């Protein structure tokens, strides 16, 4: 009997110790993760009534502010004056659903809890009723964001506009969008209803598609293939000269890769880029460059890497790395023209053009310009940093000239704007279901000074002769550039 009691006692002690350790693991080791979880409504409840700074654009528009509120549980509410226009950037500050976007990324600054805000607000501590918060100013402009919205209209897609020299994001628009005021409502039932409807809506309006969703990049990826060819020395301005033909048949398959509309094309790099020649670029990636350099080169442009944007949960663009260990010529040929297992965010495609515009260097994309205290004192500013350097300055200049040719006498012919130098690449990504995604990416600025890089994608267009990147995405890009270029000058 004593032995059984001892065994029972040991078992109870072991269970107690296990429970004790688990409880302490949750309370101590996992406390930070649980506290910072964006779906932790307890955290929002604790902070909902606290003072919180504003979010502003670089041209002075207020995107988020806290207002007094006479409610049963809340004395403040978060308000987003621009409604849907910046929802994917500001995110929301919700009692029910936590924090997203800039509200989450710069929560410590907005709530006045970051070191830089506290240090620069020390003199305000002794002043009665002074709210010690940080006001966050973004790199985005309201006029450019509105131009992107108006140009895209009610078509599903995204527009990205950035400064390739600094990585400053100037516009980042996706449709469909949502109204953050509804999700941040002090009326919990209203917020729950808005959340349910948004999650049921077509097109995933809560998702910031411009940097959190991947699509087949189609022929815009040919910029990457061309860049890898130049950087490895396997492709130059004059060589190889690809055969004039209607399709390319990779080894180990009977299914040829055809040119758009059954066209015949070939020639040097500048010639095949201008007309977006599938047969030439499929051969370039599969035969001229090869799997090892294609995989490494795609990574050098940012594919298969986490993009260091200062917004939460950015998606990673993909390129099939298994091609090195498991040779697959048909798959490599398809991947070289942006099909098969290649997928990219609109932001990533804009960064490819930014590399060409910025002498081969990709700067870290960012939305923060500065943080100021309640009294307007600068607490900190963002310092631009280089992320990648996929091209030498010489090879970036070559690809720069080739992209100018796409606008001057190629598939992006209608994109030109008098007085400015614009280089581009079109894309029409086949989805295999009678639909295509249409793309336009490139750079623009005064002659010899590219000040903007951009990407536009319009989703799910029906296959037709006029459903191409040049004819669908091109006019959208042109309208945005017409607004942006005079501002930069």
One Martini backbone bead per residue (centre of mass of N, CA, C, O) as a GRO file, in nm:
protein
  489
    1UNK     BB    1   0.059   0.062  -0.022
    2UNK     BB    2   0.299   0.260   0.005
    3UNK     BB    3   0.396   0.223  -0.286
    4UNK     BB    4   0.140   0.337  -0.423
    5UNK     BB    5   0.150   0.615  -0.289
    6UNK     BB    6   0.423   0.696  -0.400
    7UNK     BB    7   0.347   0.675  -0.699
    8UNK     BB    8   0.119   0.882  -0.686
    9UNK     BB    9   0.293   1.116  -0.583
   10UNK     BB   10   0.489   1.126  -0.822
   11UNK     BB   11   0.277   1.173  -1.041
   12UNK     BB   12   0.167   1.438  -0.924
   13UNK     BB   13   0.438   1.589  -0.928
   14UNK     BB   14   0.488   1.571  -1.232
   15UNK     BB   15   0.228   1.718  -1.317
   16UNK     BB   16   0.289   1.979  -1.163
   17UNK     BB   17   0.557   2.046  -1.306
   18UNK     BB   18   0.442   2.056  -1.593
   19UNK     BB   19   0.238   2.282  -1.534
   20UNK     BB   20   0.445   2.488  -1.431
   21UNK     BB   21   0.620   2.503  -1.691
   22UNK     BB   22   0.395   2.581  -1.890
   23UNK     BB   23   0.304   2.841  -1.747
   24UNK     BB   24   0.588   2.980  -1.761
   25UNK     BB   25   0.622   2.972  -2.065
   26UNK     BB   26   0.379   3.153  -2.130
   27UNK     BB   27   0.447   3.397  -1.925
   28UNK     BB   28   0.757   3.430  -2.028
   29UNK     BB   29   0.856   3.321  -2.314
   30UNK     BB   30   0.561   3.400  -2.470
   31UNK     BB   31   0.476   3.692  -2.401
   32UNK     BB   32   0.570   3.865  -2.641
   33UNK     BB   33   0.422   3.717  -2.869
   34UNK     BB   34   0.136   3.747  -2.750
   35UNK     BB   35   0.139   4.059  -2.722
   36UNK     BB   36   0.217   4.103  -3.049
   37UNK     BB   37  -0.026   3.992  -3.152
   38UNK     BB   38  -0.257   4.111  -3.382
   39UNK     BB   39  -0.505   3.923  -3.235
   40UNK     BB   40  -0.472   4.077  -2.958
   41UNK     BB   41  -0.735   4.230  -2.804
   42UNK     BB   42  -0.623   4.293  -2.521
   43UNK     BB   43  -0.419   4.498  -2.615
   44UNK     BB   44  -0.620   4.691  -2.748
   45UNK     BB   45  -0.785   4.741  -2.494
   46UNK     BB   46  -0.550   4.871  -2.331
   47UNK     BB   47  -0.486   5.098  -2.581
   48UNK     BB   48  -0.744   5.241  -2.698
   49UNK     BB   49  -0.740   5.495  -2.475
   50UNK     BB   50  -0.484   5.589  -2.569
   51UNK     BB   51  -0.267   5.778  -2.689
   52UNK     BB   52  -0.228   5.868  -3.049
   53UNK     BB   53  -0.083   5.916  -3.329
   54UNK     BB   54  -0.023   6.017  -3.643
   55UNK     BB   55  -0.086   5.962  -3.993
   56UNK     BB   56   0.113   6.073  -4.276
   57UNK     BB   57   0.187   6.232  -4.550
   58UNK     BB   58   0.423   6.408  -4.736
   59UNK     BB   59   0.163   6.612  -4.827
   60UNK     BB   60  -0.031   6.628  -4.539
   61UNK     BB   61  -0.212   6.391  -4.502
   62UNK     BB   62  -0.452   6.244  -4.303
   63UNK     BB   63  -0.481   5.890  -4.213
   64UNK     BB   64  -0.453   5.904  -3.884
   65UNK     BB   65  -0.664   5.931  -3.584
   66UNK     BB   66  -0.757   6.046  -3.263
   67UNK     BB   67  -1.076   6.056  -3.097
   68UNK     BB   68  -1.312   6.155  -2.915
   69UNK     BB   69  -1.527   5.933  -2.703
   70UNK     BB   70  -1.870   5.861  -2.598
   71UNK     BB   71  -1.851   5.570  -2.429
   72UNK     BB   72  -1.880   5.297  -2.232
   73UNK     BB   73  -1.552   5.200  -2.287
   74UNK     BB   74  -1.474   5.454  -2.468
   75UNK     BB   75  -1.268   5.766  -2.528
   76UNK     BB   76  -1.169   5.651  -2.807
   77UNK     BB   77  -1.100   5.678  -3.167
   78UNK     BB   78  -1.021   5.550  -3.478
   79UNK     BB   79  -0.935   5.749  -3.772
   80UNK     BB   80  -0.993   5.740  -4.147
   81UNK     BB   81  -1.026   5.989  -4.377
   82UNK     BB   82  -0.948   5.806  -4.655
   83UNK     BB   83  -1.029   5.525  -4.609
   84UNK     BB   84  -0.936   5.321  -4.875
   85UNK     BB   85  -0.670   5.452  -4.995
   86UNK     BB   86  -0.470   5.348  -4.723
   87UNK     BB   87  -0.539   5.069  -4.592
   88UNK     BB   88  -0.280   4.886  -4.678
   89UNK     BB   89  -0.089   5.072  -4.501
   90UNK     BB   90  -0.212   5.149  -4.223
   91UNK     BB   91  -0.442   4.990  -4.157
   92UNK     BB   92  -0.549   4.883  -3.827
   93UNK     BB   93  -0.721   4.971  -3.503
   94UNK     BB   94  -0.844   4.698  -3.317
   95UNK     BB   95  -1.022   4.550  -3.073
   96UNK     BB   96  -1.082   4.274  -3.226
   97UNK     BB   97  -0.805   4.262  -3.456
   98UNK     BB   98  -0.597   4.467  -3.400
   99UNK     BB   99  -0.296   4.505  -3.593
  100UNK     BB  100  -0.194   4.678  -3.894
  101UNK     BB  101   0.050   4.780  -4.064
  102UNK     BB  102   0.159   5.075  -3.946
  103UNK     BB  103   0.021   5.031  -3.674
  104UNK     BB  104   0.217   4.790  -3.619
  105UNK     BB  105   0.508   4.872  -3.707
  106UNK     BB  106   0.459   5.178  -3.540
  107UNK     BB  107   0.342   5.151  -3.247
  108UNK     BB  108   0.558   5.273  -3.053
  109UNK     BB  109   0.553   5.553  -3.176
  110UNK     BB  110   0.246   5.622  -3.162
  111UNK     BB  111   0.244   5.555  -2.834
  112UNK     BB  112   0.532   5.666  -2.711
  113UNK     BB  113   0.743   5.394  -2.656
  114UNK     BB  114   0.979   5.477  -2.791
  115UNK     BB  115   1.294   5.586  -2.749
  116UNK     BB  116   1.298   5.832  -2.942
  117UNK     BB  117   1.041   5.968  -2.831
  118UNK     BB  118   1.114   5.982  -2.529
  119UNK     BB  119   1.378   6.144  -2.551
  120UNK     BB  120   1.230   6.388  -2.722
  121UNK     BB  121   1.003   6.420  -2.460
  122UNK     BB  122   1.122   6.505  -2.178
  123UNK     BB  123   1.030   6.814  -2.168
  124UNK     BB  124   0.706   6.727  -2.155
  125UNK     BB  125   0.648   6.592  -1.877
  126UNK     BB  126   0.589   6.872  -1.704
  127UNK     BB  127   0.346   6.901  -1.891
  128UNK     BB  128   0.033   6.938  -1.882
  129UNK     BB  129  -0.155   6.733  -2.091
  130UNK     BB  130   0.069   6.582  -2.242
  131UNK     BB  131   0.106   6.399  -2.534
  132UNK     BB  132   0.316   6.110  -2.566
  133UNK     BB  133   0.369   6.103  -2.904
  134UNK     BB  134   0.383   5.978  -3.240
  135UNK     BB  135   0.438   6.109  -3.567
  136UNK     BB  136   0.380   5.958  -3.884
  137UNK     BB  137   0.569   5.988  -4.180
  138UNK     BB  138   0.533   5.928  -4.512
  139UNK     BB  139   0.630   5.873  -4.852
  140UNK     BB  140   0.359   5.907  -4.938
  141UNK     BB  141   0.114   6.032  -5.169
  142UNK     BB  142  -0.199   6.137  -5.230
  143UNK     BB  143  -0.192   6.213  -5.536
  144UNK     BB  144  -0.065   5.937  -5.627
  145UNK     BB  145  -0.269   5.744  -5.505
  146UNK     BB  146  -0.511   5.862  -5.660
  147UNK     BB  147  -0.398   5.810  -5.942
  148UNK     BB  148  -0.389   5.503  -5.914
  149UNK     BB  149  -0.686   5.461  -5.856
  150UNK     BB  150  -0.804   5.600  -6.112
  151UNK     BB  151  -0.652   5.429  -6.327
  152UNK     BB  152  -0.760   5.143  -6.237
  153UNK     BB  153  -1.019   5.141  -6.091
  154UNK     BB  154  -1.235   4.843  -6.104
  155UNK     BB  155  -0.981   4.685  -6.132
  156UNK     BB  156  -0.797   4.421  -6.067
  157UNK     BB  157  -0.505   4.530  -5.877
  158UNK     BB  158  -0.179   4.704  -5.914
  159UNK     BB  159   0.026   4.985  -5.781
  160UNK     BB  160   0.373   5.083  -5.821
  161UNK     BB  161   0.566   5.355  -5.666
  162UNK     BB  162   0.917   5.456  -5.689
  163UNK     BB  163   1.238   5.539  -5.565
  164UNK     BB  164   1.538   5.401  -5.672
  165UNK     BB  165   1.748   5.576  -5.494
  166UNK     BB  166   1.584   5.509  -5.191
  167UNK     BB  167   1.293   5.333  -5.172
  168UNK     BB  168   1.059   5.515  -5.194
  169UNK     BB  169   0.722   5.506  -5.144
  170UNK     BB  170   0.456   5.674  -5.332
  171UNK     BB  171   0.280   5.417  -5.429
  172UNK     BB  172   0.014   5.171  -5.296
  173UNK     BB  173  -0.216   5.005  -5.495
  174UNK     BB  174  -0.531   4.825  -5.439
  175UNK     BB  175  -0.779   4.620  -5.607
  176UNK     BB  176  -0.939   4.568  -5.356
  177UNK     BB  177  -1.062   4.736  -5.075
  178UNK     BB  178  -1.100   4.911  -4.751
  179UNK     BB  179  -1.256   5.017  -4.442
  180UNK     BB  180  -1.102   5.090  -4.140
  181UNK     BB  181  -1.335   5.217  -3.973
  182UNK     BB  182  -1.502   4.956  -3.934
  183UNK     BB  183  -1.277   4.782  -3.783
  184UNK     BB  184  -1.229   5.037  -3.565
  185UNK     BB  185  -1.477   5.027  -3.422
  186UNK     BB  186  -1.643   5.075  -3.111
  187UNK     BB  187  -1.840   4.882  -3.247
  188UNK     BB  188  -1.822   4.550  -3.234
  189UNK     BB  189  -2.048   4.461  -3.431
  190UNK     BB  190  -1.961   4.631  -3.669
  191UNK     BB  191  -1.680   4.503  -3.696
  192UNK     BB  192  -1.774   4.209  -3.737
  193UNK     BB  193  -1.935   4.260  -3.995
  194UNK     BB  194  -1.703   4.378  -4.166
  195UNK     BB  195  -1.521   4.131  -4.147
  196UNK     BB  196  -1.711   3.923  -4.275
  197UNK     BB  197  -1.754   4.071  -4.548
  198UNK     BB  198  -1.453   4.093  -4.632
  199UNK     BB  199  -1.405   3.772  -4.630
  200UNK     BB  200  -1.638   3.730  -4.863
  201UNK     BB  201  -1.515   3.892  -5.066
  202UNK     BB  202  -1.404   3.960  -5.363
  203UNK     BB  203  -1.042   3.971  -5.375
  204UNK     BB  204  -0.932   4.025  -5.096
  205UNK     BB  205  -0.939   4.328  -4.948
  206UNK     BB  206  -0.740   4.285  -4.690
  207UNK     BB  207  -0.521   4.243  -4.899
  208UNK     BB  208  -0.194   4.348  -4.984
  209UNK     BB  209  -0.118   4.285  -5.301
  210UNK     BB  210   0.147   4.450  -5.373
  211UNK     BB  211   0.317   4.268  -5.121
  212UNK     BB  212   0.121   3.984  -5.051
  213UNK     BB  213   0.101   3.896  -5.361
  214UNK     BB  214   0.118   3.642  -5.610
  215UNK     BB  215   0.231   3.625  -5.959
  216UNK     BB  216   0.253   3.588  -6.273
  217UNK     BB  217   0.493   3.778  -6.459
  218UNK     BB  218   0.589   3.693  -6.713
  219UNK     BB  219   0.764   3.905  -6.928
  220UNK     BB  220   0.897   4.071  -6.697
  221UNK     BB  221   1.115   3.842  -6.639
  222UNK     BB  222   1.309   3.904  -6.879
  223UNK     BB  223   1.483   4.103  -6.720
  224UNK     BB  224   1.619   3.889  -6.550
  225UNK     BB  225   1.734   3.713  -6.772
  226UNK     BB  226   1.897   3.939  -6.906
  227UNK     BB  227   2.063   4.017  -6.654
  228UNK     BB  228   2.200   3.743  -6.619
  229UNK     BB  229   2.332   3.728  -6.894
  230UNK     BB  230   2.507   3.982  -6.856
  231UNK     BB  231   2.648   3.914  -6.579
  232UNK     BB  232   2.777   3.633  -6.696
  233UNK     BB  233   2.853   3.686  -7.018
  234UNK     BB  234   2.635   3.523  -7.215
  235UNK     BB  235   2.531   3.820  -7.274
  236UNK     BB  236   2.495   4.068  -7.526
  237UNK     BB  237   2.420   4.300  -7.750
  238UNK     BB  238   2.522   4.085  -8.002
  239UNK     BB  239   2.513   3.822  -7.808
  240UNK     BB  240   2.324   3.631  -7.923
  241UNK     BB  241   2.161   3.509  -8.224
  242UNK     BB  242   1.841   3.448  -8.263
  243UNK     BB  243   1.625   3.273  -8.417
  244UNK     BB  244   1.386   3.279  -8.656
  245UNK     BB  245   1.068   3.213  -8.491
  246UNK     BB  246   0.766   3.069  -8.341
  247UNK     BB  247   0.941   2.857  -8.165
  248UNK     BB  248   1.043   2.651  -7.875
  249UNK     BB  249   1.221   2.336  -7.822
  250UNK     BB  250   1.284   2.170  -7.566
  251UNK     BB  251   1.418   1.941  -7.410
  252UNK     BB  252   1.219   1.665  -7.320
  253UNK     BB  253   0.997   1.756  -7.543
  254UNK     BB  254   0.685   1.825  -7.752
  255UNK     BB  255   0.641   2.119  -7.622
  256UNK     BB  256   0.616   2.420  -7.738
  257UNK     BB  257   0.722   2.761  -7.730
  258UNK     BB  258   0.528   3.025  -7.806
  259UNK     BB  259   0.448   3.297  -7.960
  260UNK     BB  260   0.272   3.565  -7.975
  261UNK     BB  261   0.041   3.501  -8.219
  262UNK     BB  262   0.262   3.337  -8.396
  263UNK     BB  263   0.517   3.483  -8.411
  264UNK     BB  264   0.811   3.600  -8.564
  265UNK     BB  265   1.136   3.574  -8.393
  266UNK     BB  266   1.454   3.752  -8.328
  267UNK     BB  267   1.798   3.800  -8.220
  268UNK     BB  268   1.897   4.029  -8.025
  269UNK     BB  269   1.841   4.158  -7.727
  270UNK     BB  270   1.695   4.419  -7.822
  271UNK     BB  271   1.499   4.274  -8.019
  272UNK     BB  272   1.363   4.062  -7.816
  273UNK     BB  273   1.264   4.272  -7.606
  274UNK     BB  274   1.082   4.458  -7.777
  275UNK     BB  275   0.889   4.186  -7.861
  276UNK     BB  276   0.881   3.956  -7.658
  277UNK     BB  277   1.051   3.677  -7.713
  278UNK     BB  278   0.996   3.363  -7.622
  279UNK     BB  279   1.198   3.182  -7.775
  280UNK     BB  280   1.456   3.335  -7.690
  281UNK     BB  281   1.421   3.331  -7.371
  282UNK     BB  282   1.397   3.029  -7.336
  283UNK     BB  283   1.679   2.974  -7.453
  284UNK     BB  284   1.845   3.157  -7.275
  285UNK     BB  285   1.783   3.014  -7.001
  286UNK     BB  286   1.830   2.710  -7.083
  287UNK     BB  287   2.104   2.733  -7.270
  288UNK     BB  288   2.282   2.988  -7.225
  289UNK     BB  289   2.274   2.988  -6.903
  290UNK     BB  290   2.121   2.808  -6.699
  291UNK     BB  291   2.031   2.687  -6.392
  292UNK     BB  292   2.242   2.796  -6.193
  293UNK     BB  293   2.230   3.101  -6.286
  294UNK     BB  294   1.924   3.141  -6.266
  295UNK     BB  295   1.889   3.090  -5.966
  296UNK     BB  296   2.102   3.291  -5.862
  297UNK     BB  297   1.995   3.542  -6.017
  298UNK     BB  298   1.712   3.559  -5.899
  299UNK     BB  299   1.815   3.604  -5.610
  300UNK     BB  300   1.972   3.874  -5.672
  301UNK     BB  301   1.675   4.018  -5.725
  302UNK     BB  302   1.484   3.868  -5.469
  303UNK     BB  303   1.431   3.591  -5.504
  304UNK     BB  304   1.390   3.393  -5.231
  305UNK     BB  305   1.332   3.657  -5.052
  306UNK     BB  306   1.307   3.883  -4.804
  307UNK     BB  307   1.148   4.175  -4.801
  308UNK     BB  308   1.262   4.490  -4.647
  309UNK     BB  309   0.987   4.597  -4.562
  310UNK     BB  310   0.796   4.833  -4.348
  311UNK     BB  311   0.588   4.578  -4.355
  312UNK     BB  312   0.378   4.332  -4.293
  313UNK     BB  313   0.389   4.026  -4.450
  314UNK     BB  314   0.569   3.978  -4.683
  315UNK     BB  315   0.609   3.839  -4.980
  316UNK     BB  316   0.770   3.577  -5.150
  317UNK     BB  317   0.937   3.538  -5.423
  318UNK     BB  318   0.952   3.291  -5.696
  319UNK     BB  319   1.197   3.025  -5.783
  320UNK     BB  320   1.302   2.724  -5.912
  321UNK     BB  321   1.553   2.550  -5.732
  322UNK     BB  322   1.527   2.240  -5.844
  323UNK     BB  323   1.689   2.272  -6.122
  324UNK     BB  324   1.971   2.186  -6.022
  325UNK     BB  325   1.917   1.884  -5.906
  326UNK     BB  326   1.664   1.876  -6.129
  327UNK     BB  327   1.665   1.852  -6.437
  328UNK     BB  328   1.439   2.081  -6.648
  329UNK     BB  329   1.412   2.221  -6.942
  330UNK     BB  330   1.110   2.300  -6.972
  331UNK     BB  331   1.088   2.451  -6.702
  332UNK     BB  332   1.318   2.656  -6.751
  333UNK     BB  333   1.197   2.786  -7.001
  334UNK     BB  334   0.938   2.885  -6.863
  335UNK     BB  335   1.074   3.046  -6.628
  336UNK     BB  336   1.229   3.252  -6.825
  337UNK     BB  337   0.910   3.374  -6.890
  338UNK     BB  338   0.729   3.365  -6.612
  339UNK     BB  339   0.653   3.068  -6.557
  340UNK     BB  340   0.517   2.825  -6.377
  341UNK     BB  341   0.699   2.866  -6.062
  342UNK     BB  342   0.663   3.169  -6.105
  343UNK     BB  343   0.648   3.436  -5.852
  344UNK     BB  344   0.515   3.779  -5.799
  345UNK     BB  345   0.524   4.079  -5.682
  346UNK     BB  346   0.479   4.399  -5.767
  347UNK     BB  347   0.718   4.501  -5.603
  348UNK     BB  348   0.937   4.317  -5.728
  349UNK     BB  349   0.908   4.425  -6.018
  350UNK     BB  350   0.983   4.716  -5.945
  351UNK     BB  351   1.274   4.638  -5.839
  352UNK     BB  352   1.389   4.551  -6.107
  353UNK     BB  353   1.368   4.833  -6.239
  354UNK     BB  354   1.532   4.977  -6.017
  355UNK     BB  355   1.803   4.846  -6.081
  356UNK     BB  356   1.834   4.973  -6.360
  357UNK     BB  357   1.801   5.278  -6.268
  358UNK     BB  358   2.031   5.222  -6.014
  359UNK     BB  359   2.300   5.089  -6.129
  360UNK     BB  360   2.219   4.782  -5.997
  361UNK     BB  361   2.053   4.883  -5.744
  362UNK     BB  362   1.875   4.784  -5.444
  363UNK     BB  363   1.664   4.930  -5.238
  364UNK     BB  364   1.504   4.960  -4.958
  365UNK     BB  365   1.185   4.940  -4.905
  366UNK     BB  366   0.976   5.229  -4.797
  367UNK     BB  367   0.736   5.434  -4.580
  368UNK     BB  368   0.931   5.588  -4.404
  369UNK     BB  369   1.040   5.913  -4.306
  370UNK     BB  370   0.916   6.009  -4.009
  371UNK     BB  371   0.944   6.105  -3.657
  372UNK     BB  372   0.732   6.289  -3.432
  373UNK     BB  373   0.644   6.474  -3.195
  374UNK     BB  374   0.393   6.659  -3.060
  375UNK     BB  375   0.597   6.924  -3.106
  376UNK     BB  376   0.775   6.848  -3.385
  377UNK     BB  377   1.006   6.673  -3.313
  378UNK     BB  378   1.262   6.492  -3.430
  379UNK     BB  379   1.322   6.153  -3.366
  380UNK     BB  380   1.325   6.022  -3.668
  381UNK     BB  381   1.486   5.891  -3.964
  382UNK     BB  382   1.516   5.761  -4.272
  383UNK     BB  383   1.778   5.552  -4.400
  384UNK     BB  384   1.904   5.461  -4.675
  385UNK     BB  385   1.937   5.121  -4.817
  386UNK     BB  386   2.097   4.859  -4.935
  387UNK     BB  387   2.021   4.535  -5.062
  388UNK     BB  388   2.102   4.499  -5.375
  389UNK     BB  389   2.341   4.378  -5.660
  390UNK     BB  390   2.272   4.235  -5.968
  391UNK     BB  391   2.430   4.477  -6.115
  392UNK     BB  392   2.625   4.635  -6.301
  393UNK     BB  393   2.661   4.937  -6.435
  394UNK     BB  394   2.699   4.838  -6.725
  395UNK     BB  395   2.453   4.636  -6.738
  396UNK     BB  396   2.237   4.839  -6.659
  397UNK     BB  397   2.280   5.020  -6.909
  398UNK     BB  398   2.201   4.813  -7.119
  399UNK     BB  399   1.912   4.756  -7.012
  400UNK     BB  400   1.819   5.043  -7.025
  401UNK     BB  401   1.836   5.068  -7.337
  402UNK     BB  402   1.648   4.830  -7.400
  403UNK     BB  403   1.393   4.959  -7.258
  404UNK     BB  404   1.373   5.202  -7.442
  405UNK     BB  405   1.306   5.027  -7.698
  406UNK     BB  406   1.022   4.930  -7.601
  407UNK     BB  407   0.904   5.226  -7.634
  408UNK     BB  408   1.001   5.318  -7.919
  409UNK     BB  409   0.968   4.993  -8.079
  410UNK     BB  410   0.752   4.831  -7.900
  411UNK     BB  411   0.519   4.704  -7.665
  412UNK     BB  412   0.550   5.020  -7.520
  413UNK     BB  413   0.486   5.262  -7.719
  414UNK     BB  414   0.244   5.432  -7.551
  415UNK     BB  415   0.429   5.543  -7.292
  416UNK     BB  416   0.519   5.799  -7.389
  417UNK     BB  417   0.666   6.124  -7.275
  418UNK     BB  418   0.725   6.429  -7.326
  419UNK     BB  419   1.053   6.503  -7.188
  420UNK     BB  420   1.095   6.191  -7.133
  421UNK     BB  421   1.242   5.897  -6.993
  422UNK     BB  422   1.133   5.562  -7.099
  423UNK     BB  423   1.131   5.241  -6.954
  424UNK     BB  424   1.025   4.896  -7.046
  425UNK     BB  425   0.791   4.614  -6.962
  426UNK     BB  426   0.597   4.368  -7.068
  427UNK     BB  427   0.299   4.157  -6.971
  428UNK     BB  428   0.155   3.814  -7.034
  429UNK     BB  429  -0.009   3.596  -6.819
  430UNK     BB  430  -0.080   3.272  -6.832
  431UNK     BB  431  -0.348   3.068  -6.671
  432UNK     BB  432  -0.519   2.834  -6.842
  433UNK     BB  433  -0.847   2.977  -6.834
  434UNK     BB  434  -0.877   3.234  -7.036
  435UNK     BB  435  -0.664   3.401  -6.869
  436UNK     BB  436  -0.494   3.715  -6.775
  437UNK     BB  437  -0.206   3.889  -6.683
  438UNK     BB  438  -0.129   4.235  -6.685
  439UNK     BB  439   0.177   4.420  -6.763
  440UNK     BB  440   0.386   4.695  -6.622
  441UNK     BB  441   0.731   4.802  -6.640
  442UNK     BB  442   0.968   5.058  -6.501
  443UNK     BB  443   1.106   5.379  -6.599
  444UNK     BB  444   1.147   5.740  -6.502
  445UNK     BB  445   1.258   6.061  -6.650
  446UNK     BB  446   1.484   6.248  -6.713
  447UNK     BB  447   1.735   6.255  -6.906
  448UNK     BB  448   1.955   6.041  -6.729
  449UNK     BB  449   1.714   6.046  -6.472
  450UNK     BB  450   1.588   5.808  -6.294
  451UNK     BB  451   1.306   5.861  -6.051
  452UNK     BB  452   1.130   5.609  -6.143
  453UNK     BB  453   0.945   5.318  -6.039
  454UNK     BB  454   0.733   5.050  -6.183
  455UNK     BB  455   0.409   4.872  -6.133
  456UNK     BB  456   0.157   4.691  -6.327
  457UNK     BB  457  -0.148   4.506  -6.249
  458UNK     BB  458  -0.397   4.317  -6.433
  459UNK     BB  459  -0.652   4.106  -6.366
  460UNK     BB  460  -0.831   3.876  -6.530
  461UNK     BB  461  -0.810   3.866  -6.845
  462UNK     BB  462  -0.930   3.811  -7.139
  463UNK     BB  463  -0.851   3.648  -7.408
  464UNK     BB  464  -0.685   3.874  -7.639
  465UNK     BB  465  -0.539   4.096  -7.846
  466UNK     BB  466  -0.594   4.340  -7.615
  467UNK     BB  467  -0.474   4.144  -7.372
  468UNK     BB  468  -0.220   4.340  -7.277
  469UNK     BB  469   0.015   4.518  -7.127
  470UNK     BB  470   0.017   4.762  -7.328
  471UNK     BB  471  -0.316   4.797  -7.337
  472UNK     BB  472  -0.383   4.782  -7.016
  473UNK     BB  473  -0.135   4.874  -6.824
  474UNK     BB  474  -0.009   5.115  -6.975
  475UNK     BB  475  -0.222   5.349  -6.934
  476UNK     BB  476  -0.194   5.348  -6.628
  477UNK     BB  477   0.103   5.420  -6.606
  478UNK     BB  478   0.086   5.688  -6.764
  479UNK     BB  479  -0.105   5.841  -6.572
  480UNK     BB  480   0.081   5.832  -6.327
  481UNK     BB  481   0.331   5.969  -6.461
  482UNK     BB  482   0.191   6.239  -6.531
  483UNK     BB  483   0.178   6.314  -6.225
  484UNK     BB  484   0.476   6.250  -6.113
  485UNK     BB  485   0.699   6.389  -6.286
  486UNK     BB  486   0.651   6.695  -6.217
  487UNK     BB  487   0.710   6.656  -5.910
  488UNK     BB  488   1.011   6.574  -5.938
  489UNK     BB  489   1.102   6.834  -6.104
   0.00000   0.00000   0.00000
